[in-house]
Amino acid sequence: MYISIIVPCYNAAKYLPDLITSVQKQTISDWELLLIDDGSKDNTKSEIERAVKEDSRVRMISSTKNRGKGNAIIAGVSQVEGKYVAFVDADLELNPSQLEGYLQKMLDDNKDVVIGCKFHKDSKLDYPFKRKVISMGYYIMLLVLFHLNVKDTQTGLKVFRVEAIKPVAHLVRTSGFAYDIELLVAIHRRGFTIAQMPV
C-alpha cells in the first residue's frame, strides 16, 4: 500500500459521493481510503457502507459518539497500511487531485510532512481577511512558543511519512480544530521536517 487517505466525516453524507469519486480519479494508483464516521446523525454511515461494498480500497471506521476531528484522525492513523498518510476534508474544499504534487514535493525535497498553505504565494483561492488575521496570529504564536515556522496549520490537505505521524498521533490530547497544531508541533519537536505547498 502506497498511500492511506484519511477523511474524518461528521454529517458528511451529502459530500461523500463526490469525495469518493474524486479520490478514485486522482492519479495515485495504489491507495486506500479510510472514511471515519464520527458519530454522524445523518446517512454518513450508510453512504460509507455502500462505498465499501462497491470498492475494496474503501474502509470504514465508525464511532457511535461524536468525539471530534482529532479523535477521528487518531482512529484512522492507528489502522493505516500505507507508506504515506494523507488527510483530506470531507467537504472537498481541497481536491484530492493535489495529492500527487504533495507526494512529489516530499520525495524531491526529502521532507517528512507536506501541508497545504493558503498563504503560499502560489495559492489560488479567496480567503476572508478576518481569517487571514486569525491565521497570522496563530503563526506568530507558534513561531514564538514552539519555533514552528508553519504559516497555515488548519488547511485540510496534509501528507505525512508514516514513520513521522504514527508514533505521535495517539499522544495528541486535543480533539477539536487545534489537533492539527498539536500534531505538527509534536512532529517538529522530534526533528521531522515540514514543507508547505500552495492550494
C-alpha positions as CSV (number, residue, x, y, z in Angstrom):
1,M,0.0,0.0,0.0
2,Y,1.5,3.3,-1.1
3,I,-0.8,6.0,0.5
4,S,-3.6,5.9,3.1
5,I,-6.1,8.7,2.7
6,I,-7.9,9.6,6.0
7,V,-11.2,11.5,5.9
8,P,-12.9,12.5,9.2
9,C,-16.7,12.5,8.5
10,Y,-19.4,14.1,10.6
11,N,-22.8,14.5,9.0
12,A,-21.0,14.4,5.6
13,A,-23.4,12.2,3.7
14,K,-24.1,14.9,1.0
15,Y,-20.4,15.2,0.3
16,L,-19.4,11.5,0.2
17,P,-20.3,10.5,-3.4
18,D,-18.3,13.4,-4.9
19,L,-15.4,12.9,-2.4
20,I,-15.1,9.2,-3.2
21,T,-15.3,9.8,-6.9
22,S,-12.5,12.5,-6.6
23,V,-10.3,10.1,-4.7
24,Q,-10.9,7.4,-7.3
25,K,-10.0,9.8,-10.1
26,Q,-6.8,11.2,-8.5
27,T,-3.7,9.9,-10.2
28,I,-2.0,7.8,-7.5
29,S,-3.0,4.2,-8.3
30,D,-2.0,2.4,-5.1
31,W,-4.2,3.8,-2.3
32,E,-6.7,3.1,0.5
33,L,-9.4,5.4,1.7
34,L,-10.3,5.4,5.4
35,L,-13.6,7.1,6.0
36,I,-14.1,7.8,9.7
37,D,-17.8,8.2,10.7
38,D,-17.5,10.3,13.8
39,G,-21.0,9.7,15.3
40,S,-22.9,11.2,12.4
41,K,-26.6,11.8,12.8
42,D,-27.4,11.7,9.0
43,N,-26.8,9.0,6.4
44,T,-23.0,9.2,6.6
45,K,-22.6,5.6,7.8
46,S,-24.9,4.1,5.2
47,E,-23.1,6.1,2.4
48,I,-19.7,4.7,3.7
49,E,-21.1,1.2,3.8
50,R,-22.3,1.5,0.3
51,A,-18.9,2.7,-0.8
52,V,-17.1,-0.2,1.0
53,K,-19.3,-2.7,-0.9
54,E,-18.5,-1.0,-4.3
55,D,-14.7,-0.5,-3.9
56,S,-12.5,-2.8,-1.8
57,R,-10.0,0.1,-1.4
58,V,-12.5,2.0,0.8
59,R,-12.6,1.2,4.5
60,M,-14.9,2.4,7.3
61,I,-14.1,3.2,10.9
62,S,-17.2,4.1,12.9
63,S,-17.9,5.7,16.3
64,T,-21.4,5.8,17.9
65,K,-20.4,9.2,19.5
66,N,-19.1,12.4,18.0
67,R,-15.6,12.6,19.5
68,G,-14.1,15.4,17.4
69,K,-11.8,15.6,14.4
70,G,-8.6,14.8,16.3
71,N,-10.0,11.5,17.7
72,A,-11.3,10.6,14.2
73,I,-7.8,11.1,12.8
74,I,-6.2,9.1,15.6
75,A,-8.6,6.2,14.9
76,G,-7.6,6.4,11.2
77,V,-3.9,6.6,11.8
78,S,-4.0,3.6,14.0
79,Q,-5.2,1.4,11.2
80,V,-3.4,2.8,8.1
81,E,-1.4,0.3,5.9
82,G,0.3,2.9,3.6
83,K,3.8,4.1,3.4
84,Y,2.4,7.6,3.4
85,V,-0.6,9.1,5.2
86,A,-2.8,11.9,3.9
87,F,-5.6,14.0,5.5
88,V,-8.4,15.2,3.3
89,D,-11.5,17.1,4.5
90,A,-14.9,15.6,3.5
91,D,-16.3,18.8,2.1
92,L,-13.8,18.8,-0.8
93,E,-12.7,22.3,-0.2
94,L,-9.4,21.0,-1.5
95,N,-9.5,18.4,-4.2
96,P,-7.5,15.1,-3.7
97,S,-6.1,15.6,-7.2
98,Q,-3.4,17.7,-5.4
99,L,-2.0,14.7,-3.5
100,E,0.4,13.6,-6.2
101,G,2.1,17.0,-6.3
102,Y,2.4,17.0,-2.5
103,L,4.0,13.5,-2.6
104,Q,6.4,14.6,-5.3
105,K,7.4,17.6,-3.2
106,M,8.1,15.2,-0.3
107,L,10.2,13.0,-2.4
108,D,12.1,15.7,-4.3
109,D,12.9,17.7,-1.2
110,N,13.3,14.8,1.2
111,K,10.6,16.1,3.6
112,D,8.7,14.2,6.2
113,V,5.5,16.2,6.1
114,V,3.9,18.4,3.3
115,I,1.0,20.6,4.2
116,G,-1.3,22.9,2.2
117,C,-0.8,26.6,2.9
118,K,-3.4,29.2,2.0
119,F,-0.7,31.9,2.5
120,H,1.7,30.3,-0.1
121,K,2.5,32.8,-2.8
122,D,1.1,30.4,-5.5
123,S,-2.2,29.6,-3.7
124,K,-5.3,30.3,-5.7
125,L,-8.3,30.8,-3.5
126,D,-10.4,33.5,-1.9
127,Y,-9.6,33.7,1.8
128,P,-11.5,36.2,4.0
129,F,-9.4,39.0,5.6
130,K,-10.7,38.1,9.1
131,R,-9.4,34.5,8.7
132,K,-6.1,35.8,7.4
133,V,-5.6,37.9,10.5
134,I,-6.5,35.0,12.8
135,S,-4.2,32.6,10.9
136,M,-1.4,35.1,11.1
137,G,-1.9,35.4,14.8
138,Y,-1.6,31.6,15.2
139,Y,1.5,31.6,13.0
140,I,3.3,34.2,15.2
141,M,2.2,32.4,18.4
142,L,3.5,29.0,17.1
143,L,6.8,30.6,15.9
144,V,7.4,32.3,19.3
145,L,6.3,29.4,21.5
146,F,7.4,26.3,19.5
147,H,9.8,27.7,16.8
148,L,7.3,26.1,14.3
149,N,7.7,28.0,11.0
150,V,4.4,27.0,9.5
151,K,2.1,29.8,8.3
152,D,-1.1,27.7,8.0
153,T,-1.8,24.7,10.3
154,Q,-5.5,24.4,9.5
155,T,-5.6,23.7,5.8
156,G,-7.3,20.3,5.4
157,L,-4.8,18.7,3.0
158,K,-1.7,17.2,4.6
159,V,0.7,14.3,3.7
160,F,3.0,12.5,6.1
161,R,5.6,9.8,6.0
162,V,4.0,7.1,8.2
163,E,7.1,7.0,10.4
164,A,6.6,10.7,11.2
165,I,2.9,10.5,12.2
166,K,2.3,7.1,13.6
167,P,4.4,7.4,16.8
168,V,2.8,10.7,17.8
169,A,-0.8,10.7,16.6
170,H,-2.1,9.0,19.6
171,L,-0.2,11.3,22.0
172,V,-2.1,14.4,21.0
173,R,-4.7,15.4,23.6
174,T,-6.7,17.9,21.7
175,S,-9.8,16.5,19.9
176,G,-11.0,19.6,18.1
177,F,-9.6,22.0,15.4
178,A,-6.4,22.6,17.5
179,Y,-5.5,18.9,16.8
180,D,-3.6,20.0,13.7
181,I,-1.5,22.4,15.7
182,E,-0.6,20.0,18.4
183,L,0.2,17.3,15.9
184,L,2.6,19.4,13.9
185,V,4.3,20.7,17.0
186,A,4.8,17.1,18.2
187,I,6.3,16.1,14.8
188,H,8.5,19.2,14.6
189,R,9.9,18.6,18.1
190,R,11.0,15.1,17.1
191,G,13.1,16.6,14.3
192,F,10.9,15.8,11.3
193,T,10.9,18.3,8.5
194,I,7.8,20.1,7.2
195,A,7.2,21.7,3.8
196,Q,4.4,23.9,2.6
197,M,2.6,23.8,-0.7
198,P,0.0,26.0,-2.4
199,V,-3.7,25.1,-2.5
